[in-house]
Amino acid sequence: MTEDPARHAEKMKKRKEHQDKIVSERQVEKGLLIVHTGKGKGKSTAAFGMAMRAIAHGQKVGVVQFIKGPWESGERDLLRKFPDQVEVHAMGEGFTWETQDRERDIRAAREAWEMSKRFIADPSIKMVILDELNIVLRYDYLDLPEVLAAIAARPEGCHVVVTGRNAKDEMIEIADLVTEMTQVKHPFRDGVKAQAGVEF
């Protein structure tokens, strides 16, 4: 049975009034700490989508990739087409813990963190993406209290987006927005290789 058009229109009007009221009550504007974690695909992709949105608003963006240095990336190539607005540093060496060279991993993480601190402290940069930071924190390549303190001391309007599985509880605690990506199904399990435009 279809709803009466006049009744439907009245219901939609009331819903919009209610939504407008809720939006009008939200007056706080501040830089957010946003965490994308979980075992599912899409954490970095979501972060880069936010970077595109910031670029569209004329904002400056700083990106540090802690793990994915040697990999080709469509997102990275696209962001580099906006050199006046975006600075991208892919500073990782891949998943090098497989080589059992912990000291090398720590050095790479430390160099990436120094660049990250520069971005976070720069008041002209409105969004800082720290891709796979959660991974290096999980392996204790960086000092967690130092990282949290630097993020907490960011300029008032700076958004920091942290990605990677296994976000530390302390990171989640201080975050303003946390999204956990849940894997339901993945084509790798069916023998499908990573493909341009989907995985990289």
N, CA and C atoms as an extended XYZ file, in Angstrom:
600
Properties=species:S:1:pos:R:3:atomname:S:1:resname:S:1:resid:I:1 pbc="F F F"
N         0.847       -1.185        0.000 N   MET     1
C         0.000        0.000        0.000 CA  MET     1
C         0.889        1.243        0.000 C   MET     1
N         0.645        2.160       -0.936 N   THR     2
C         1.454        3.368       -1.029 CA  THR     2
C         0.947        4.425       -0.064 C   THR     2
N         1.892        5.208        0.412 N   GLU     3
C         1.558        6.268        1.368 CA  GLU     3
C         0.953        7.456        0.629 C   GLU     3
N         0.014        8.118        1.282 N   ASP     4
C        -0.610        9.318        0.731 CA  ASP     4
C         0.477       10.370        0.464 C   ASP     4
N         0.560       10.940       -0.758 N   PRO     5
C         1.618       11.908       -1.081 CA  PRO     5
C         1.663       13.102       -0.130 C   PRO     5
N         0.498       13.610        0.280 N   ALA     6
C         0.487       14.763        1.190 CA  ALA     6
C         1.060       14.375        2.549 C   ALA     6
N         0.715       13.182        3.011 N   ARG     7
C         1.236       12.726        4.296 CA  ARG     7
C         2.745       12.489        4.221 C   ARG     7
N         3.168       11.913        3.104 N   HIS     8
C         4.604       11.678        2.910 CA  HIS     8
C         5.375       13.002        2.893 C   HIS     8
N         4.854       13.996        2.195 N   ALA     9
C         5.506       15.308        2.117 CA  ALA     9
C         5.598       15.948        3.506 C   ALA     9
N         4.552       15.817        4.292 N   GLU    10
C         4.549       16.379        5.646 CA  GLU    10
C         5.585       15.674        6.518 C   GLU    10
N         5.670       14.343        6.381 N   LYS    11
C         6.650       13.579        7.142 CA  LYS    11
C         8.077       14.001        6.767 C   LYS    11
N         8.325       14.179        5.475 N   MET    12
C         9.658       14.595        5.009 CA  MET    12
C         9.990       16.009        5.497 C   MET    12
N         9.016       16.880        5.533 N   LYS    13
C         9.221       18.248        6.019 CA  LYS    13
C         9.617       18.228        7.493 C   LYS    13
N         8.930       17.424        8.290 N   LYS    14
C         9.244       17.333        9.720 CA  LYS    14
C        10.629       16.728        9.939 C   LYS    14
N        10.970       15.725        9.141 N   ARG    15
C        12.289       15.114        9.256 CA  ARG    15
C        13.388       16.134        8.951 C   ARG    15
N        13.180       16.931        7.888 N   LYS    16
C        14.175       17.944        7.528 CA  LYS    16
C        14.291       19.009        8.618 C   LYS    16
N        13.179       19.426        9.178 N   GLU    17
C        13.213       20.410       10.269 CA  GLU    17
C        13.993       19.861       11.466 C   GLU    17
N        13.770       18.595       11.772 N   HIS    18
C        14.474       17.964       12.878 CA  HIS    18
C        15.983       17.909       12.587 C   HIS    18
N        16.348       17.507       11.374 N   GLN    19
C        17.764       17.443       10.996 CA  GLN    19
C        18.404       18.829       11.021 C   GLN    19
N        17.697       19.834       10.510 N   ASP    20
C        18.221       21.203       10.518 CA  ASP    20
C        18.455       21.695       11.944 C   ASP    20
N        17.560       21.326       12.855 N   LYS    21
C        17.704       21.721       14.257 CA  LYS    21
C        18.957       21.090       14.866 C   LYS    21
N        19.160       19.808       14.585 N   ILE    22
C        20.346       19.111       15.115 CA  ILE    22
C        21.614       19.749       14.571 C   ILE    22
N        21.652       20.020       13.267 N   VAL    23
C        22.829       20.626       12.646 CA  VAL    23
C        23.096       22.011       13.227 C   VAL    23
N        22.043       22.800       13.437 N   SER    24
C        22.222       24.160       13.959 CA  SER    24
C        22.762       24.167       15.386 C   SER    24
N        22.531       23.093       16.126 N   GLU    25
C        23.017       23.018       17.508 CA  GLU    25
C        24.493       22.649       17.592 C   GLU    25
N        25.063       22.154       16.504 N   ARG    26
C        26.480       21.770       16.480 CA  ARG    26
C        27.306       22.988       16.073 C   ARG    26
N        27.921       23.643       17.035 N   GLN    27
C        28.625       24.894       16.778 CA  GLN    27
C        30.143       24.799       16.922 C   GLN    27
N        30.639       23.691       17.473 N   VAL    28
C        32.074       23.561       17.711 CA  VAL    28
C        32.776       23.188       16.409 C   VAL    28
N        33.853       23.899       16.115 N   GLU    29
C        34.690       23.573       14.962 CA  GLU    29
C        36.121       23.442       15.467 C   GLU    29
N        36.743       22.292       15.209 N   LYS    30
C        38.098       22.059       15.709 CA  LYS    30
C        38.783       21.016       14.849 C   LYS    30
N        40.103       20.980       14.958 N   GLY    31
C        40.843       19.930       14.285 CA  GLY    31
C        40.575       18.594       14.956 C   GLY    31
N        40.337       17.577       14.164 N   LEU    32
C        39.969       16.263       14.686 CA  LEU    32
C        41.117       15.268       14.551 C   LEU    32
N        41.165       14.318       15.473 N   LEU    33
C        41.999       13.135       15.304 CA  LEU    33
C        41.068       12.022       14.832 C   LEU    33
N        41.352       11.522       13.633 N   ILE    34
C        40.511       10.518       12.980 CA  ILE    34
C        41.336        9.250       12.820 C   ILE    34
N        40.811        8.122       13.252 N   VAL    35
C        41.529        6.851       13.186 CA  VAL    35
C        40.733        5.865       12.343 C   VAL    35
N        41.406        5.299       11.335 N   HIS    36
C        40.836        4.225       10.516 CA  HIS    36
C        41.614        2.961       10.846 C   HIS    36
N        40.950        1.977       11.429 N   THR    37
C        41.628        0.756       11.844 CA  THR    37
C        40.778       -0.450       11.468 C   THR    37
N        41.188       -1.617       11.887 N   GLY    38
C        40.446       -2.840       11.584 CA  GLY    38
C        41.126       -3.674       10.513 C   GLY    38
N        40.643       -4.905       10.339 N   LYS    39
C        41.248       -5.859        9.409 CA  LYS    39
C        40.740       -5.702        7.982 C   LYS    39
N        39.699       -4.920        7.793 N   GLY    40
C        39.124       -4.783        6.462 CA  GLY    40
C        39.884       -3.820        5.566 C   GLY    40
N        39.643       -3.942        4.272 N   LYS    41
C        40.260       -3.078        3.277 CA  LYS    41
C        39.608       -1.700        3.305 C   LYS    41
N        40.379       -0.661        2.976 N   GLY    42
C        39.796        0.657        2.783 CA  GLY    42
C        40.252        1.725        3.750 C   GLY    42
N        41.149        1.395        4.668 N   LYS    43
C        41.583        2.379        5.664 CA  LYS    43
C        42.351        3.525        5.013 C   LYS    43
N        43.364        3.183        4.247 N   SER    44
C        44.147        4.221        3.560 CA  SER    44
C        43.316        4.894        2.476 C   SER    44
N        42.524        4.107        1.773 N   THR    45
C        41.685        4.652        0.709 CA  THR    45
C        40.743        5.714        1.263 C   THR    45
N        40.154        5.457        2.416 N   ALA    46
C        39.268        6.444        3.040 CA  ALA    46
C        40.033        7.703        3.422 C   ALA    46
N        41.257        7.531        3.926 N   ALA    47
C        42.081        8.682        4.301 CA  ALA    47
C        42.408        9.528        3.072 C   ALA    47
N        42.777        8.867        1.969 N   PHE    48
C        43.097        9.612        0.756 CA  PHE    48
C        41.858       10.286        0.179 C   PHE    48
N        40.706        9.687        0.371 N   GLY    49
C        39.459       10.348       -0.032 CA  GLY    49
C        39.252       11.643        0.743 C   GLY    49
N        39.596       11.626        2.028 N   MET    50
C        39.506       12.850        2.827 CA  MET    50
C        40.503       13.891        2.335 C   MET    50
N        41.686       13.436        1.898 N   ALA    51
C        42.673       14.365        1.342 CA  ALA    51
C        42.117       15.046        0.100 C   ALA    51
N        41.452       14.274       -0.764 N   MET    52
C        40.845       14.858       -1.979 CA  MET    52
C        39.807       15.910       -1.607 C   MET    52
N        39.037       15.611       -0.600 N   ARG    53
C        38.022       16.566       -0.146 CA  ARG    53
C        38.674       17.854        0.358 C   ARG    53
N        39.748       17.712        1.140 N   ALA    54
C        40.450       18.894        1.648 CA  ALA    54
C        41.029       19.720        0.498 C   ALA    54
N        41.609       19.047       -0.491 N   ILE    55
C        42.148       19.745       -1.664 CA  ILE    55
C        41.051       20.535       -2.357 C   ILE    55
N        39.888       19.932       -2.497 N   ALA    56
C        38.760       20.604       -3.159 CA  ALA    56
C        38.342       21.868       -2.423 C   ALA    56
N        38.609       21.927       -1.123 N   HIS    57
C        38.303       23.117       -0.325 CA  HIS    57
C        39.484       24.078       -0.250 C   HIS    57
N        40.532       23.825       -1.051 N   GLY    58
C        41.681       24.715       -1.094 CA  GLY    58
C        42.613       24.590        0.087 C   GLY    58
N        42.513       23.484        0.827 N   GLN    59
C        43.345       23.301        2.007 CA  GLN    59
C        44.645       22.580        1.660 C   GLN    59
N        45.662       22.797        2.494 N   LYS    60
C        46.942       22.110        2.323 CA  LYS    60
C        46.930       20.801        3.102 C   LYS    60
N        47.576       19.790        2.509 N   VAL    61
C        47.583       18.447        3.075 CA  VAL    61
C        49.015       17.932        3.112 C   VAL    61
N        49.381       17.274        4.215 N   GLY    62
C        50.663       16.588        4.329 CA  GLY    62
C        50.422       15.104        4.524 C   GLY    62
N        51.122       14.280        3.747 N   VAL    63
C        50.937       12.828        3.820 CA  VAL    63
C        52.282       12.166        4.093 C   VAL    63
N        52.303       11.295        5.101 N   VAL    64
C        53.474       10.467        5.374 CA  VAL    64
C        53.017        9.017        5.359 C   VAL    64
N        53.656        8.213        4.501 N   GLN    65
C        53.361        6.783        4.452 CA  GLN    65
C        54.488        6.043        5.176 C   GLN    65
N        54.135        5.390        6.268 N   PHE    66
C        55.133        4.742        7.118 CA  PHE    66
C        55.589        3.385        6.598 C   PHE    66
N        54.781        2.719        5.791 N   ILE    67
C        55.108        1.363        5.363 CA  ILE    67
C        55.244        1.260        3.846 C   ILE    67
N        54.420        1.950        3.105 N   LYS    68
C        54.233        1.665        1.684 CA  LYS    68
C        55.199        2.382        0.752 C   LYS    68
N        56.389        2.673        1.194 N   GLY    69
C        57.349        3.424        0.386 CA  GLY    69
C        57.611        2.888       -1.004 C   GLY    69
N        57.995        1.613       -1.145 N   PRO    70
C        58.395        1.130       -2.462 CA  PRO    70
C        57.233        0.777       -3.384 C   PRO    70
N        56.011        0.796       -2.890 N   TRP    71
C        54.890        0.363       -3.702 CA  TRP    71
C        54.391        1.481       -4.591 C   TRP    71
N        53.931        1.106       -5.786 N   GLU    72
C        53.261        2.075       -6.657 CA  GLU    72
C        51.869        2.327       -6.092 C   GLU    72
N        51.403        3.549       -6.228 N   SER    73
C        50.104        3.892       -5.648 CA  SER    73
C        49.422        4.936       -6.509 C   SER    73
N        48.219        4.618       -6.982 N   GLY    74
C        47.451        5.574       -7.767 CA  GLY    74
C        47.110        6.814       -6.961 C   GLY    74
N        46.789        6.628       -5.665 N   GLU    75
C        46.450        7.776       -4.823 CA  GLU    75
C        47.633        8.727       -4.698 C   GLU    75
N        48.816        8.155       -4.487 N   ARG    76
C        50.010        8.981       -4.344 CA  ARG    76
C        50.283        9.761       -5.624 C   ARG    76
N        50.168        9.079       -6.765 N   ASP    77
C        50.398        9.750       -8.045 CA  ASP    77
C        49.407       10.892       -8.256 C   ASP    77
N        48.152       10.663       -7.878 N   LEU    78
C        47.133       11.703       -8.045 CA  LEU    78
C        47.401       12.889       -7.126 C   LEU    78
N        47.725       12.622       -5.866 N   LEU    79
C        47.976       13.709       -4.922 CA  LEU    79
C        49.152       14.574       -5.363 C   LEU    79
N        50.145       13.951       -5.983 N   ARG    80
C        51.324       14.699       -6.421 CA  ARG    80
C        51.023       15.629       -7.601 C   ARG    80
N        49.843       15.545       -8.150 N   LYS    81
C        49.440       16.480       -9.217 CA  LYS    81
C        48.998       17.821       -8.645 C   LYS    81
N        49.000       17.934       -7.314 N   PHE    82
C        48.622       19.176       -6.627 CA  PHE    82
C        49.783       19.649       -5.759 C   PHE    82
N        50.936       19.956       -6.361 N   PRO    83
C        52.137       20.269       -5.563 CA  PRO    83
C        52.006       21.523       -4.708 C   PRO    83
N        51.117       22.439       -5.069 N   ASP    84
C        50.932       23.641       -4.253 CA  ASP    84
C        50.116       23.370       -2.997 C   ASP    84
N        49.388       22.257       -2.983 N   GLN    85
C        48.513       21.950       -1.854 CA  GLN    85
C        48.914       20.707       -1.080 C   GLN    85
N        49.665       19.812       -1.705 N   VAL    86
C        49.933       18.520       -1.075 CA  VAL    86
C        51.425       18.205       -1.107 C   VAL    86
N        51.916       17.721        0.025 N   GLU    87
C        53.271       17.195        0.108 CA  GLU    87
C        53.153       15.748        0.561 C   GLU    87
N        53.704       14.833       -0.242 N   VAL    88
C        53.592       13.404        0.039 CA  VAL    88
C        54.984       12.814        0.216 C   VAL    88
N        55.167       12.075        1.310 N   HIS    89
C        56.439       11.397        1.554 CA  HIS    89
C        56.163        9.931        1.852 C   HIS    89
N        56.563        9.060        0.919 N   ALA    90
C        56.456        7.615        1.115 CA  ALA    90
C        57.793        7.156        1.679 C   ALA    90
N        57.834        6.929        2.977 N   MET    91
C        59.113        6.755        3.669 CA  MET    91
C        59.351        5.354        4.198 C   MET    91
N        58.390        4.472        4.023 N   GLY    92
C        58.573        3.113        4.507 CA  GLY    92
C        59.373        2.280        3.525 C   GLY    92
N        59.686        1.079        3.936 N   GLU    93
C        60.435        0.154        3.089 CA  GLU    93
C        59.634       -1.122        2.858 C   GLU    93
N        58.318       -1.006        2.906 N   GLY    94
C        57.490       -2.196        2.783 CA  GLY    94
C        57.389       -2.900        4.121 C   GLY    94
N        56.880       -4.106        4.085 N   PHE    95
C        56.718       -4.868        5.321 CA  PHE    95
C        58.042       -5.538        5.666 C   PHE    95
N        59.003       -4.733        6.103 N   THR    96
C        60.368       -5.226        6.270 CA  THR    96
C        60.552       -6.057        7.524 C   THR    96
N        59.537       -6.131        8.411 N   TRP    97
C        59.726       -6.983        9.579 CA  TRP    97
C        59.869       -8.449        9.146 C   TRP    97
N        59.463       -8.754        7.905 N   GLU    98
C        59.660      -10.108        7.390 CA  GLU    98
C        61.150      -10.418        7.234 C   GLU    98
N        61.993       -9.389        7.094 N   THR    99
C        63.440       -9.591        6.937 CA  THR    99
C        64.130       -9.686        8.292 C   THR    99
N        63.407       -9.455        9.359 N   GLN   100
C        63.959       -9.515       10.713 CA  GLN   100
C        65.030       -8.460       10.974 C   GLN   100
N        64.958       -7.324       10.266 N   ASP   101
C        65.924       -6.241       10.490 CA  ASP   101
C        65.216       -5.135       11.276 C   ASP   101
N        65.053       -5.365       12.560 N   ARG   102
C        64.304       -4.440       13.406 CA  ARG   102
C        64.937       -3.051       13.455 C   ARG   102
N        66.256       -2.995       13.514 N   GLU   103
C        66.921       -1.690       13.592 CA  GLU   103
C        66.640       -0.845       12.356 C   GLU   103
N        66.640       -1.471       11.199 N   ARG   104
C        66.329       -0.745        9.965 CA  ARG   104
C        64.892       -0.237        9.992 C   ARG   104
N        63.977       -1.078       10.472 N   ASP   105
C        62.568       -0.678       10.573 CA  ASP   105
C        62.404        0.521       11.509 C   ASP   105
N        63.097        0.479       12.626 N   ILE   106
C        63.004        1.577       13.599 CA  ILE   106
C        63.553        2.867       12.997 C   ILE   106
N        64.678        2.776       12.282 N   ARG   107
C        65.253        3.972       11.632 CA  ARG   107
C        64.278        4.568       10.622 C   ARG   107
N        63.668        3.706        9.794 N   ALA   108
C        62.719        4.184        8.784 CA  ALA   108
C        61.511        4.838        9.454 C   ALA   108
N        60.999        4.217       10.518 N   ALA   109
C        59.847        4.770       11.241 CA  ALA   109
C        60.204        6.110       11.874 C   ALA   109
N        61.400        6.218       12.407 N   ARG   110
C        61.825        7.461       13.062 CA  ARG   110
C        61.935        8.606       12.044 C   ARG   110
N        62.506        8.307       10.882 N   GLU   111
C        62.604        9.332        9.834 CA  GLU   111
C        61.213        9.789        9.393 C   GLU   111
N        60.319        8.844        9.231 N   ALA   112
C        58.944        9.192        8.843 CA  ALA   112
C        58.266       10.015        9.939 C   ALA   112
N        58.542        9.671       11.198 N   TRP   113
C        57.939       10.404       12.310 CA  TRP   113
C        58.459       11.838       12.376 C   TRP   113
N        59.723       12.050       12.084 N   GLU   114
C        60.269       13.418       12.075 CA  GLU   114
C        59.551       14.273       11.028 C   GLU   114
N        59.300       13.706        9.851 N   MET   115
C        58.540       14.424        8.816 CA  MET   115
C        57.110       14.669        9.293 C   MET   115
N        56.523       13.688        9.949 N   SER   116
C        55.153       13.816       10.458 CA  SER   116
C        55.047       14.967       11.449 C   SER   116
N        56.015       15.056       12.353 N   LYS   117
C        56.001       16.132       13.352 CA  LYS   117
C        56.077       17.503       12.686 C   LYS   117
N        56.855       17.591       11.619 N   ARG   118
C        56.955       18.861       10.893 CA  ARG   118
C        55.589       19.242       10.307 C   ARG   118
N        54.910       18.272        9.708 N   PHE   119
C        53.582       18.540        9.145 CA  PHE   119
C        52.588       18.934       10.237 C   PHE   119
N        52.589       18.181       11.333 N   ILE   120
C        51.622       18.435       12.409 CA  ILE   120
C        51.804       19.826       12.997 C   ILE   120
N        53.034       20.274       13.119 N   ALA   121
C        53.309       21.577       13.743 CA  ALA   121
C        53.112       22.760       12.797 C   ALA   121
N        52.966       22.499       11.508 N   ASP   122
C        52.843       23.571       10.512 CA  ASP   122
C        51.403       24.085       10.470 C   ASP   122
N        51.141       25.321       10.903 N   PRO   123
C        49.764       25.814       10.948 CA  PRO   123
C        49.123       26.004        9.575 C   PRO   123
N        49.925       25.990        8.503 N   SER   124
C        49.348       26.147        7.167 CA  SER   124
C        48.774       24.839        6.636 C   SER   124
N        49.136       23.720        7.248 N   ILE   125
C        48.644       22.409        6.805 CA  ILE   125
C        47.395       22.066        7.603 C   ILE   125
N        46.294       21.870        6.893 N   LYS   126
C        45.005       21.636        7.556 CA  LYS   126
C        44.688       20.164        7.771 C   LYS   126
N        45.365       19.276        7.012 N   MET   127
C        45.139       17.846        7.204 CA  MET   127
C        46.460       17.105        7.067 C   MET   127
N        46.741       16.243        8.042 N   VAL   128
C        47.940       15.411        8.030 CA  VAL   128
C        47.492       13.952        8.039 C   VAL   128
N        47.911       13.208        7.035 N   ILE   129
C        47.580       11.789        6.956 CA  ILE   129
C        48.817       10.990        7.326 C   ILE   129
N        48.693       10.165        8.353 N   LEU   130
C        49.790        9.320        8.835 CA  LEU   130
C        49.413        7.875        8.512 C   LEU   130
N        49.732        7.492        7.279 N   ASP   131
C        49.301        6.208        6.744 CA  ASP   131
C        50.112        5.065        7.340 C   ASP   131
N        49.408        4.117        7.945 N   GLU   132
C        49.994        2.933        8.586 CA  GLU   132
C        50.780        3.252        9.858 C   GLU   132
N        50.537        4.417       10.453 N   LEU   133
C        51.182        4.721       11.734 CA  LEU   133
C        50.829        3.672       12.792 C   LEU   133
N        49.586        3.176       12.763 N   ASN   134
C        49.197        2.169       13.756 CA  ASN   134
C        50.073        0.924       13.694 C   ASN   134
N        50.547        0.588       12.507 N   ILE   135
C        51.399       -0.602       12.361 CA  ILE   135
C        52.726       -0.405       13.091 C   ILE   135
N        53.379        0.743       12.862 N   VAL   136
C        54.679        0.947       13.509 CA  VAL   136
C        54.526        1.092       15.022 C   VAL   136
N        53.400        1.616       15.466 N   LEU   137
C        53.160        1.683       16.917 CA  LEU   137
C        52.920        0.289       17.492 C   LEU   137
N        52.247       -0.539       16.719 N   ARG   138
C        51.999       -1.916       17.181 CA  ARG   138
C        53.310       -2.652       17.427 C   ARG   138
N        54.301       -2.417       16.566 N   TYR   139
C        55.589       -3.093       16.697 CA  TYR   139
C        56.572       -2.319       17.578 C   TYR   139
N        56.084       -1.256       18.220 N   ASP   140
C        56.904       -0.459       19.146 CA  ASP   140
C        58.133        0.153       18.474 C   ASP   140
N        57.978        0.559       17.199 N   TYR   141
C        59.074        1.231       16.501 CA  TYR   141
C        59.168        2.694       16.902 C   TYR   141
N        58.103        3.232       17.450 N   LEU   142
C        58.079        4.611       17.938 CA  LEU   142
C        57.551        4.614       19.361 C   LEU   142
N        57.865        5.674       20.088 N   ASP   143
C        57.404        5.830       21.462 CA  ASP   143
C        55.968        6.355       21.449 C   ASP   143
N        55.031        5.551       21.914 N   LEU   144
C        53.618        5.917       21.859 CA  LEU   144
C        53.307        7.220       22.587 C   LEU   144
N        53.779        7.435       23.827 N   PRO   145
C        53.482        8.711       24.493 CA  PRO   145
C        53.980        9.924       23.698 C   PRO   145
N        55.145        9.800       23.057 N   GLU   146
C        55.658       10.915       22.253 CA  GLU   146
C        54.735       11.209       21.073 C   GLU   146
N        54.275       10.155       20.413 N   VAL   147
C        53.383       10.318       19.260 CA  VAL   147
C        52.072       10.961       19.692 C   VAL   147
N        51.484       10.458       20.755 N   LEU   148
C        50.206       10.992       21.224 CA  LEU   148
C        50.341       12.448       21.660 C   LEU   148
N        51.458       12.787       22.304 N   ALA   149
C        51.665       14.164       22.755 CA  ALA   149
C        51.777       15.118       21.571 C   ALA   149
N        52.489       14.710       20.521 N   ALA   150
C        52.641       15.572       19.339 CA  ALA   150
C        51.308       15.774       18.635 C   ALA   150
N        50.515       14.708       18.541 N   ILE   151
C        49.199       14.831       17.903 CA  ILE   151
C        48.292       15.731       18.742 C   ILE   151
N        48.329       15.564       20.049 N   ALA   152
C        47.484       16.382       20.937 CA  ALA   152
C        47.874       17.855       20.887 C   ALA   152
N        49.126       18.143       20.582 N   ALA   153
C        49.613       19.535       20.558 CA  ALA   153
C        49.462       20.182       19.186 C   ALA   153
N        48.742       19.525       18.264 N   ARG   154
C        48.590       20.073       16.916 CA  ARG   154
C        47.882       21.428       16.950 C   ARG   154
N        48.111       22.272       15.930 N   PRO   155
C        47.379       23.547       15.860 CA  PRO   155
C        45.874       23.314       15.871 C   PRO   155
N        45.157       24.288       16.331 N   GLU   156
C        43.719       24.148       16.596 CA  GLU   156
C        42.905       23.621       15.418 C   GLU   156
N        43.218       24.054       14.207 N   GLY   157
C        42.402       23.652       13.056 CA  GLY   157
C        42.956       22.498       12.260 C   GLY   157
N        43.945       21.802       12.783 N   CYS   158
C        44.603       20.726       12.033 CA  CYS   158
C        43.925       19.385       12.298 C   CYS   158
N        43.530       18.720       11.211 N   HIS   159
C        42.982       17.363       11.306 CA  HIS   159
C        44.113       16.368       11.083 C   HIS   159
N        44.193       15.348       11.921 N   VAL   160
C        45.185       14.286       11.759 CA  VAL   160
C        44.430       12.985       11.537 C   VAL   160
N        44.787       12.293       10.435 N   VAL   161
C        44.146       11.022       10.093 CA  VAL   161
C        45.201        9.926       10.213 C   VAL   161
N        44.929        8.947       11.070 N   VAL   162
C        45.865        7.839       11.334 CA  VAL   162
C        45.234        6.554       10.821 C   VAL   162
N        46.001        5.793       10.027 N   THR   163
C        45.470        4.536        9.507 CA  THR   163
C        46.300        3.359        9.981 C   THR   163
N        45.748        2.175        9.769 N   GLY   164
C        46.457        0.928       10.054 CA  GLY   164
C        45.702        0.040       11.027 C   GLY   164
N        45.920       -1.232       10.872 N   ARG   165
C        45.309       -2.217       11.782 CA  ARG   165
C        45.795       -2.030       13.210 C   ARG   165
N        45.046       -2.604       14.117 N   ASN   166
C        45.465       -2.720       15.522 CA  ASN   166
C        45.821       -1.391       16.168 C   ASN   166
N        44.954       -0.404       16.008 N   ALA   167
C        45.183        0.877       16.684 CA  ALA   167
C        45.297        0.638       18.186 C   ALA   167
N        46.253        1.306       18.789 N   LYS   168
C        46.453        1.195       20.240 CA  LYS   168
C        45.238        1.774       20.969 C   LYS   168
N        44.921        1.198       22.108 N   ASP   169
C        43.795        1.689       22.905 CA  ASP   169
C        43.957        3.168       23.248 C   ASP   169
N        45.183        3.573       23.529 N   GLU   170
C        45.432        4.971       23.894 CA  GLU   170
C        45.146        5.916       22.727 C   GLU   170
N        45.420        5.472       21.497 N   MET   171
C        45.113        6.264       20.309 CA  MET   171
C        43.598        6.391       20.143 C   MET   171
N        42.910        5.287       20.313 N   ILE   172
C        41.449        5.291       20.195 CA  ILE   172
C        40.835        6.197       21.255 C   ILE   172
N        41.404        6.161       22.447 N   GLU   173
C        40.871        6.950       23.560 CA  GLU   173
C        40.901        8.451       23.270 C   GLU   173
N        41.974        8.953       22.670 N   ILE   174
C        42.075       10.400       22.442 CA  ILE   174
C        41.475       10.839       21.105 C   ILE   174
N        41.093        9.862       20.252 N   ALA   175
C        40.549       10.192       18.934 CA  ALA   175
C        39.156       10.795       19.040 C   ALA   175
N        38.830       11.634       18.055 N   ASP   176
C        37.483       12.195       17.953 CA  ASP   176
C        36.566       11.296       17.137 C   ASP   176
N        37.139       10.602       16.166 N   LEU   177
C        36.368        9.743       15.267 CA  LEU   177
C        37.183        8.485       15.013 C   LEU   177
N        36.595        7.333       15.258 N   VAL   178
C        37.265        6.054       15.014 CA  VAL   178
C        36.340        5.193       14.165 C   VAL   178
N        36.889        4.688       13.059 N   THR   179
C        36.142        3.768       12.206 CA  THR   179
C        36.926        2.466       12.120 C   THR   179
N        36.235        1.364       12.384 N   GLU   180
C        36.870        0.056       12.264 CA  GLU   180
C        36.350       -0.617       11.007 C   GLU   180
N        37.258       -0.869       10.064 N   MET   181
C        36.899       -1.553        8.827 CA  MET   181
C        36.852       -3.055        9.116 C   MET   181
N        35.733       -3.676        8.802 N   THR   182
C        35.557       -5.104        9.056 CA  THR   182
C        35.576       -5.850        7.731 C   THR   182
N        36.429       -6.851        7.640 N   GLN   183
C        36.476       -7.639        6.408 CA  GLN   183
C        35.403       -8.710        6.446 C   GLN   183
N        34.540       -8.685        5.460 N   VAL   184
C        33.509       -9.706        5.324 CA  VAL   184
C        33.917      -10.713        4.254 C   VAL   184
N        34.498      -10.194        3.159 N   LYS   185
C        34.889      -11.032        2.042 CA  LYS   185
C        36.015      -10.335        1.307 C   LYS   185
N        36.977      -11.090        0.776 N   HIS   186
C        38.095      -10.473        0.045 CA  HIS   186
C        38.451      -11.355       -1.143 C   HIS   186
N        38.679      -10.753       -2.328 N   PRO   187
C        38.960      -11.560       -3.522 CA  PRO   187
C        40.291      -12.311       -3.468 C   PRO   187
N        41.254      -11.880       -2.628 N   PHE   188
C        42.518      -12.608       -2.502 CA  PHE   188
C        42.261      -14.072       -2.144 C   PHE   188
N        41.231      -14.305       -1.335 N   ARG   189
C        40.929      -15.674       -0.898 CA  ARG   189
C        40.533      -16.570       -2.066 C   ARG   189
N        40.066      -15.950       -3.145 N   ASP   190
C        39.671      -16.705       -4.342 CA  ASP   190
C        40.745      -16.664       -5.419 C   ASP   190
N        41.956      -16.251       -5.043 N   GLY   191
C        43.060      -16.255       -5.990 CA  GLY   191
C        43.123      -15.054       -6.910 C   GLY   191
N        42.361      -13.990       -6.608 N   VAL   192
C        42.363      -12.789       -7.443 CA  VAL   192
C        43.507      -11.882       -7.008 C   VAL   192
N        44.342      -11.471       -7.948 N   LYS   193
C        45.497      -10.645       -7.603 CA  LYS   193
C        45.094       -9.191       -7.387 C   LYS   193
N        45.996       -8.435       -6.761 N   ALA   194
C        45.773       -6.998       -6.580 CA  ALA   194
C        45.721       -6.328       -7.944 C   ALA   194
N        44.749       -5.434       -8.135 N   GLN   195
C        44.530       -4.820       -9.426 CA  GLN   195
C        44.560       -3.300       -9.334 C   GLN   195
N        45.124       -2.693      -10.377 N   ALA   196
C        45.199       -1.230      -10.446 CA  ALA   196
C        43.808       -0.638      -10.371 C   ALA   196
N        43.672        0.415       -9.588 N   GLY   197
C        42.379        1.083       -9.427 CA  GLY   197
C        41.548        0.525       -8.298 C   GLY   197
N        41.893       -0.675       -7.838 N   VAL   198
C        41.164       -1.283       -6.726 CA  VAL   198
C        42.072       -1.381       -5.508 C   VAL   198
N        43.249       -1.984       -5.670 N   GLU   199
C        44.165       -2.191       -4.551 CA  GLU   199
C        45.264       -1.135       -4.476 C   GLU   199
N        45.601       -0.518       -5.604 N   PHE   200
C        46.700        0.453       -5.597 CA  PHE   200
C        46.489        1.467       -6.702 C   PHE   200
